[in-house]
Each structure stands twice: as structure tokens, then as C-alpha cells.
């Protein structure tokens, strides 16, 4: 109910990605006020697959021709990621006195589920990592659409397009859902990072990019998915005492500022080298959760191939090196102010 009220309010007011950001805000506020907020894991998995299908469905043969320009952009992104992690870790250690393991995990851009698993395994400050990572997701999901609207970089119309689906295409829609869900499950079984999301997205993108299928999600279903996913993000604050939240808010905003300044600097460098819309570069380089950023790209009608490719490469890069870095940092790590690992860390 809270998600629907918040999402519909901002969505109908015309805020870019309002159905998503309004839902996040409403559920987060309700959770902090003490209302029980929980999204079943099964529902979350269905939502992730639906998001992937929606993202892939807007791919066309024309968008795939732009892949040739990605290598330089991806190289700049990886350099930015390394600098973000190093600078964020240093900031949390020097300014807030965090131990190096917790500081590192809190600074990693994206991959929240994997980061939280490592935080629990190596007994880092789980609550601190969860709050810093979640605050960054919400700031980006809510703040970027408003920023783009203020700068005139996007239209004020929000959400997925209302055109394109016809009841006569139900058979095509069924094929799209079945094939995409099957590939998503296979990707998850193979332990591909973000397997459900990217498996569904890549399957849908392949079917649409090759012009095998032309069906898209009904616009009203896309809105429902956005609102429901916003509830997933906002529900991460359930059971978090306000005192504890405030304790880490300064650190969360600080490390976010460090990451966004670095991302912005590298994005400006890229814009001087390639002719790419600035708003799309900002979302592709945004240090947020991969699923939230991809859904934001869909809501703002950006190229999901460009944005998705960058976030996929980044999450693979981060998840390949993070386990090794964590194991090295966990040896003889000097413990700063921490709390006991909590079992209520919400998976991404």
C-alpha cells in the first residue's frame, strides 16, 4: 500500500522515474516509522526477472550497432571503479575511523548481495555496510531523475512507454516470458552475478535485437514492476533503529560524495572523447546497485544496452576481485568501531 501511494503520487505528478523513486521513499519512511516492511524472496525474484525482460524488450537491431563504441567507455569505467574503491576506503578509515575491511566493503560500488555475504562471512560491521550501500542506492534512484529533469536532460514523462502492446501479441509475450525466465534461471544456477536480471535481460535483448520478437511489456505492468521494486529497496530499512541509522548517515553521504565526484570526473573525461548523451553516461557510471540503475535507465528511456553493458562489466570486475581483496584485508585487520553482524541484512 505504501509503495503504491508513493509511486503513484510521484508518477502521476510527472517526476521522471516517479513510480520507482516514490515507492522507495514511501516504504523507507514507513519502515523507519516502525511499520513492518518485508518483501518475500520469491516475489523479489519474479520482479527481477520481469525487470530484465522489460529492459531487454526495448533493444533494437539499431541499438546493437552502437556496441563498437563501448570498449573505450568501459575502460574508463573500470579505472573509475578502482579509484572509487580506493578513495572511499581511505575516506571511511581516516574521517570516520572504520576498520579497513568494513570501509572497503562499504565503498564497493554495487553488488550488494555479494558484498553483504562477504561482510557476514568475515565478521565486518554488517549494519554499517548495509546502511551505506542502501543510502547510496536510494540517493541515486531518487536524486538522478530529479537532477536530469532540472537540467532538462530528460522529458518529464515517466516510466515505460504506453504504446506497443496488443492483446493479439499474447502468444509472443508468453514465449518472451518463458524463454527469458529459463535463461535467467540457468544464469543463476551458473552463479553469474545478477544472474536472474541479466539472464532475462540478455535473452529478451537477443529476441528483440535479432527482430525475432517485437512484443513489449504492457505499460501498466511496467509501472507495477517499478512500484514493487521500489518497495524492495525501501524495505531494507525495516527494523533499523533511527539512532543507528543517523550514526552512519554522515559516513554514507560522505562516501557517496567521494564516489560521485570521482564518477563525474571520469564521465567528463569520457564525454571529451566520445559523443554520448551526458545523462546516459551518468547513469552508466553511477555507483549504484546494478538492478536499480538498469531500471532507472528503463524508466528514463535511456539505451539499456549501453547502460546494462557498463553495469554488467563493472559488477563482474568488482565481484572477481573483491573476494581476494577481502581475504587479504581480513588477515590481521585492525578493528575500529563496529557492531555485531546482524542477520537482517537484506539481499539485493
Secondary structure in CASP SS format (residue, H / E / C, confidence):
PFRMAT SS
TARGET T0000
AUTHOR 0000-0000-0000
METHOD secondary structure of the structure
MODEL  1
X C 1.00
X H 1.00
X H 1.00
X H 1.00
X H 1.00
X H 1.00
X H 1.00
X H 1.00
X H 1.00
X H 1.00
X H 1.00
X H 1.00
X C 1.00
X C 1.00
X C 1.00
X C 1.00
X C 1.00
X H 1.00
X H 1.00
X H 1.00
X H 1.00
X H 1.00
X H 1.00
X H 1.00
X H 1.00
X H 1.00
X H 1.00
X H 1.00
X H 1.00
X H 1.00
X H 1.00
X H 1.00
X C 1.00
X C 1.00
X C 1.00
X C 1.00
X C 1.00
X C 1.00
X C 1.00
X C 1.00
X H 1.00
X H 1.00
X H 1.00
X H 1.00
X H 1.00
X H 1.00
X H 1.00
X H 1.00
X H 1.00
X H 1.00
X H 1.00
X H 1.00
X H 1.00
X H 1.00
X H 1.00
X H 1.00
X H 1.00
X C 1.00
X C 1.00
X C 1.00
X H 1.00
X H 1.00
X H 1.00
X H 1.00
X H 1.00
X H 1.00
X H 1.00
X H 1.00
X H 1.00
X H 1.00
X H 1.00
X H 1.00
X H 1.00
X H 1.00
X H 1.00
X H 1.00
X H 1.00
X H 1.00
X H 1.00
X H 1.00
X H 1.00
X H 1.00
X H 1.00
X H 1.00
X H 1.00
X H 1.00
X H 1.00
X H 1.00
X H 1.00
X H 1.00
X H 1.00
X H 1.00
X H 1.00
X H 1.00
X H 1.00
X H 1.00
X C 1.00
X C 1.00
X C 1.00
X H 1.00
X H 1.00
X H 1.00
X H 1.00
X H 1.00
X H 1.00
X H 1.00
X H 1.00
X C 1.00
X C 1.00
X C 1.00
X C 1.00
X H 1.00
X H 1.00
X H 1.00
X H 1.00
X H 1.00
X H 1.00
X H 1.00
X H 1.00
X H 1.00
X H 1.00
X C 1.00
X C 1.00
X C 1.00
X C 1.00
X H 1.00
X H 1.00
X H 1.00
X H 1.00
X H 1.00
X H 1.00
X H 1.00
X H 1.00
X H 1.00
X H 1.00
X H 1.00
X H 1.00
X H 1.00
X H 1.00
X H 1.00
X H 1.00
X H 1.00
X H 1.00
X H 1.00
X H 1.00
X H 1.00
X H 1.00
X H 1.00
X H 1.00
X H 1.00
X H 1.00
X C 1.00
X C 1.00
X C 1.00
X C 1.00
X C 1.00
X C 1.00
X C 1.00
X C 1.00
X C 1.00
X C 1.00
X C 1.00
X C 1.00
X C 1.00
X C 1.00
X C 1.00
X H 1.00
X H 1.00
X H 1.00
X H 1.00
X H 1.00
X H 1.00
X H 1.00
X H 1.00
X H 1.00
X H 1.00
X H 1.00
X H 1.00
X H 1.00
X H 1.00
X H 1.00
X H 1.00
X H 1.00
X H 1.00
X H 1.00
X H 1.00
X H 1.00
X H 1.00
X H 1.00
X C 1.00
X C 1.00
X C 1.00
X C 1.00
X C 1.00
X H 1.00
X H 1.00
X H 1.00
X H 1.00
X H 1.00
X H 1.00
X H 1.00
X H 1.00
X H 1.00
X H 1.00
X H 1.00
X H 1.00
X H 1.00
X H 1.00
X H 1.00
X C 1.00
X C 1.00
X C 1.00
X C 1.00
X C 1.00
X C 1.00
X C 1.00
X C 1.00
X C 1.00
X H 1.00
X H 1.00
X H 1.00
X H 1.00
X H 1.00
X H 1.00
X H 1.00
X H 1.00
X H 1.00
X H 1.00
X H 1.00
X H 1.00
X H 1.00
X H 1.00
X H 1.00
X H 1.00
X H 1.00
X H 1.00
X H 1.00
X C 1.00
X C 1.00
X C 1.00
X C 1.00
X H 1.00
X H 1.00
X H 1.00
X H 1.00
X H 1.00
X H 1.00
X H 1.00
X H 1.00
X H 1.00
X H 1.00
X H 1.00
X H 1.00
X H 1.00
X H 1.00
X H 1.00
X H 1.00
X H 1.00
X H 1.00
X H 1.00
X H 1.00
X H 1.00
X H 1.00
X H 1.00
X H 1.00
X H 1.00
X H 1.00
X H 1.00
X H 1.00
X H 1.00
X H 1.00
X C 1.00
X C 1.00
X C 1.00
X C 1.00
X C 1.00
X C 1.00
X H 1.00
X H 1.00
X H 1.00
X H 1.00
X H 1.00
X H 1.00
X H 1.00
X H 1.00
X C 1.00
X C 1.00
X C 1.00
X C 1.00
X H 1.00
X H 1.00
X H 1.00
X H 1.00
X H 1.00
X H 1.00
X H 1.00
X H 1.00
X H 1.00
X H 1.00
X C 1.00
X C 1.00
X C 1.00
X C 1.00
X H 1.00
X H 1.00
X H 1.00
X H 1.00
X H 1.00
X H 1.00
X H 1.00
X H 1.00
X H 1.00
X H 1.00
X H 1.00
X H 1.00
X H 1.00
X H 1.00
X H 1.00
X H 1.00
X H 1.00
X H 1.00
X H 1.00
X H 1.00
X H 1.00
X H 1.00
X H 1.00
X H 1.00
X H 1.00
X H 1.00
X H 1.00
X C 1.00
X C 1.00
X C 1.00
X C 1.00
X C 1.00
X C 1.00
X C 1.00
X C 1.00
X C 1.00
X C 1.00
X C 1.00
X C 1.00
X C 1.00
X C 1.00
X C 1.00
X C 1.00
X C 1.00
X C 1.00
END
